[in-house]
Amino acid sequence: MLNGLGVGIVVADDHGAIQYRNAVAAALLSAGETLDAAFAEVRFDGAFGGWAAELARVIKQGVIARFEGAVAADGEHAPRTLRIRCSPLRPGSGEPAIDAVLLIEEADHAADADEQVEVSRRLASLGKLAARVAHELNNPLDGILRYVNLALRIAADAPEPRLQSYLAESRTGLMRMVQIISDLLQFSRTSDAGFENMGVNDVIEEAIRANAAGAERHNVIVAADFQSRQMPTVHGSRLYQVCCNLIRNAIDAMPDGGRLTVASGVVDSDVVIRVADTGVGLPEPIEKVFEPFFTTKPPGKGTGLGLAISKDFIEDMGGTITAAQGEEGGAVFTVRVPISGFVGPVRLTPGEKREARNEK
């Protein structure tokens, strides 16, 4: 029955030893007694942390992990993309997981392309609608907020203290609406003025400077580590918005101070940006942080749209953005974009040009 499902099925224990595989899995994967051996020819995306880490997370924490892997062409097969869903396998209802079951499918690129075109069309329509709705709401909302502020001034001298409390709560709700509308406008914005042909490291430095006041206010030490001098150039402000959002979130996660490290470099053929903090860490399941309107910030401090929009921006560039708990606390966000996802050539920043001249 399992051989006839048309989906690869692999059962592995917490050490990665394969306990079972069906016929489809045997055809899709290499031979071997462990997951490392079976997936030896598969190159995983940035969301994959290695089988030891993934199995520990799935079996011990009971989460479901999803990732993709690419298999290079050989004499018999064209290039393939495998989609893997790794779930905990429990011996009985309510019992702890002891193994993991992997469901493996080969992606249908033609169907994926059609689906992506349809999704892009819907997102474009949604962006236009969001812009129109946001602009229409801005004017009446501005008027309401103005009158609430005037009423608060008058209520300051009123004998009834609850009046000022009610107005203050109303103002808090209105300010959240203002922030949501601002994020919607950012999502639909197409202007890229001021960010044409900037190097990736230059964009990161601009984002750090833009958040310098917040870092100083929270006693956060910011360290930049640019591991590669030659980086592609960026056309547009989307990467800047992503960096600003990740840096701002990291600073907000360290209200009592801490250390923020922003690193960049080129790994294989990808540009990798890593933002790590020593803050409060991430909620479980971690994947929820990328869902629209999910936020761990206090009311009025965040809308929950920043990471969702950042994820869309990075995926539009053909890349990935992942989140993980820091090894010593805090959170780590990793942005990985193929160099081909940038429109500009590799270039040096002004500081790197000076350094290169000095080396000569």
N, C-alpha and C positions, 0 to 999 in steps of 0.2 A: 504493500500500500504506500509506504513512504517513497519507494522508488518511482511510483507513478504520479507523484505530485507535481513534477516539473520544476521543483525548487530544490536547491542544494541544502541538505541538512547535515550538520556536524554537531556532535555532542562531545564536549571536552571537560576535563576536571579543572580544579583551580590551579594546577601546575601546567596546564596547556596540553596534557596528554589526551589524544583523541580516543574516545570510547566507542564512537560509532560514526559512520558517514554513509549516506545513501549513494546510489549510483550517479545521480546528478552531481553531487559534490565531488565524487571521484573523477568525473569528467572535467569539472571546472578547475580543480586544484592539482597541485603537484602531489606526488606520493610522499608519504612520511608519517611518522607516528605522533608528531606534535604539530601544533598550530603553526609554529615558526617554520617548520619544514614544509607543511602543506601550502603555506602562503608565501613561500620563498620568492616566487616570481611576481608577487603582487606589490606594487608601490602605492602606499596609502596616502590619503590626503592629510592636511594638517590637524584634523580632528582626532586622529588616531595616536594613542600614546604608547603603543607597544602592547603585546599580548599579556604580559605579566600585569601591567597596570590596568588594562581594560578588564581582564578576568577578575582581578581583585575588586574593582569597582562594581562590576555586574553581580558577582556572587555574594560579596560581603554586604554591599549597600542595597542590593535588590533593584538596581536601576536597569534601564534598557539603553544600550549603546547602538548608535547607527553611524556608519562610515562607509566611504567608497574607496575602492582600490583600482588601479589601472594595471592591466597586463599587456606587456609589449607584444608586438606581432612576432610570430615565428614562421617556420615553413608551412605549418598547417592552418594557423589561425590568424585572422586580422586582429588589430588592437581591440581589446575589450575592456569594459568597465564593469566591475562587480560591485553590487550593493549588498552590504552585510548588515544584518540586524542581530544583535547579540543580547539574549535574554537569560535571566536566571532560571534554572530548572530545579524544581522542588520535588522531593519524593512523594509528598502528600500535601493536602490543603493545610495552610497555616504553618507548615514546617519550614525551617531555614533552607536556603538553596545550597546544594552541594556540587552542582555542575552548571555548565552554561550550554545553551543550545544556540547554534548559529543558523540563520536562514540566509541563503546566498542566492542572489538572482543576477542574471546578466542583463545590463541595461539595454533598452531598445533606444538607440540614439535617434532614429528617425522619429519615433513617437515623442522622445524628449524634446527634440527640436521644435516640433509642432506645438507641444505644450508650452515651451518657453516663449514662442511667438505669441501664443494666446495670453499667457500671463503678462508679457510685456505690454500687449495692447490694453489689457484691463488695468495694469498699473498706470499706464499713461492717462487713461480716462479717469482713474481714481485721483491722480495727481492734479489734473485740471479741475475736477469737482472739488477736491480739498481746497485748492486755491480760491475758487469762487465762493465756497461756503465760508472760508476764513475771512475773506475780504468783506463779505456781507455781514458777518457777525462783529467785525472789529468796531465799526462805528457805533451801533447801539450799545455794545459792551463798554466802550469808552465813556459814553454818556451816563450809563448806569453807575459805573465806577466813580465818575466825577461827583454825582449826586450823593452816593454813599459816603464819600470823603467829606463832603459839606455837612451831611447829617451827623457824621462822627464829631465834627467840631462843635456843632450845636449841642449834641448829646453830652459833651464833656461837662457842661454846666447843669444838666438835667438832674432832678432829685432821684429819678429812678435809675439805679445802676445797671439793671438788666438791659435797658435800651442800648447803652453803649456796647455791652457784651454781644447782643444780637447783631448789631451793625458790624462789629469787628469780625464775627464769624462769617457774615455775608461777604465782607471784603476779602477774607481769606479764600472763600469759594470762587469769587470773581477773579482773583489773581491766578488761581489754578486754571481757570478757563482761558485767561489771557496767555498763560504759558503753553497750554495745549494748542491754541490757535497759532502761536508763534512757531511751534514745532511743525505744525501742518504746513505753514507757509515755507518753512525751511525744506520740508520734504518735497514740495512742489516747485521750489525755486530752480531756475535753470541758468541764472546769471553766474558766470565764472570769472567776473572781472577781478583783476588783481592777483590771480593765481595761475596765470599762463606761463608755461615753461619754467617752472620752479623745480629745483631738485627735491627729491623726497626728504633728504635731511634738512633742507631749508624749510620745508613745510612743517616738519616736526618742531624745529626751533621756533617758528612763528607760533605754533600752538602752545609751546611751553611758555613763551613770553606773554601770550594772551591770558594765561592762567597764573602768572607769577604772583599777582596780588592775592589771589585765593590761597596759594601755597604759603605765602608769608603769613597770612592771617591765621592759618591752621598750624603754623610751625612745622611745615612739611619741607624736607630737604629733597630737591629734585636733582637727579643725576642723569645726564645724557651719555649714552655709549654708542657712538657711530662706528661699527666694526668694519664697514666697507666705505672707502672713499668714493668709488665710482658707483653712482646711483642713477637710475633713469629720471627723467623729468616728468612733471605732472602737469596736465592740462585741466584746469578747473579746481573748484574749491572743495570737492567732496572728500578727498583724503584729509584735508585740513579740518573739516567738520568732524570726521571720524576721530582724528587725533585729539581734537579739543574735547570731544565728548568723553573719550576714555580717560584723559588726564583729569578732567573736571570730576568725573565719577570717583577716580582714585583719591583725589584730594578730599572729597566729601566723605569717603570711607575712613579717613584718618582725622577725626575732629580733635583728637588730643595730640596730634603730631605724628610723624613717622617719616618713612623714606619712600620716595617714588623714583623708580628707575625706568627710563625710556631708552630702549636699545633698537638699533636697526642694522640690517646687513643683508647680504645676498647669500642664500643657501640654495645650492644647485642652480636652478634657473628662476628662482622666486625671490622677490623682495619680502623680507620678514621684518615686522615691527612688533616689538614686545613691550607691553606696559605692565609693570609689576609694582604692587604696593604692599605695605605692611599693615593694612587696615583690618577691618572686621571679617573679611572673607566673604564667601558667596553662599546664598541659600541653596538647599537641595530640593529638587533636582536642579543642577546648575543650568540646564538648557532653558529653564523658564525665564532667565534674565533677558533673553532675546525676544520674548513675547511682547507684543504691543500692550502698553498700559500696565505692565508688571513693574513695580518699583518697591524697593525696601526703604526708601527715604521717607521722612515724616511728611504729613500732609502739607501741601504748599511748597515743598522743596523739590519735587520732581514729578514728571508726567508719565514716565515709563515708556516714552517713545524714542529716546536717544539711541539705545542699543539696537532696537528694532530697525530704525532708519539706518544706522551705521551698517548693520548686517546687509540690508538691501544695497547700500552703496558699494560695499566691498564685493558682493556677489555680482553686481553689474560689471565690475572690473574683471570678473572671472576668478576671484579669489575667495578666501574663507576667513572667518573670524571666529575664534574659539575662546572659551573661558575655562579656567581651572583654578583650584585652590592652590595657594602658594605652599611650598614645602615647609616654610617656617611661619605660616600664617599669611593672611592677606589674600589677594587675588592676582591672577596673571591672565591678561588678555593678549592673544597672539593673532596678528593680522598677517596673512600670507597671500601675496598677489603675484602671479607670473609676470616676469618682465614684459612679456608680450601684451599684458593688460594696460601698460602705460604707452601713451602716444609719442612721448619724446625720447630722444636718444640718451644714452648714459652720459652724465656730465659730472664735473667736480663743483663743489661749493667754492665760494671765494676764498674761504680759509684753507681749504684743501689745495687750491691752486697755488697759494702762497707757500704752503708746506712743500708741495711738489717742486716748486722753483728752488726752494732752499736746499732740497735734497740733491738737485742737479748741481 
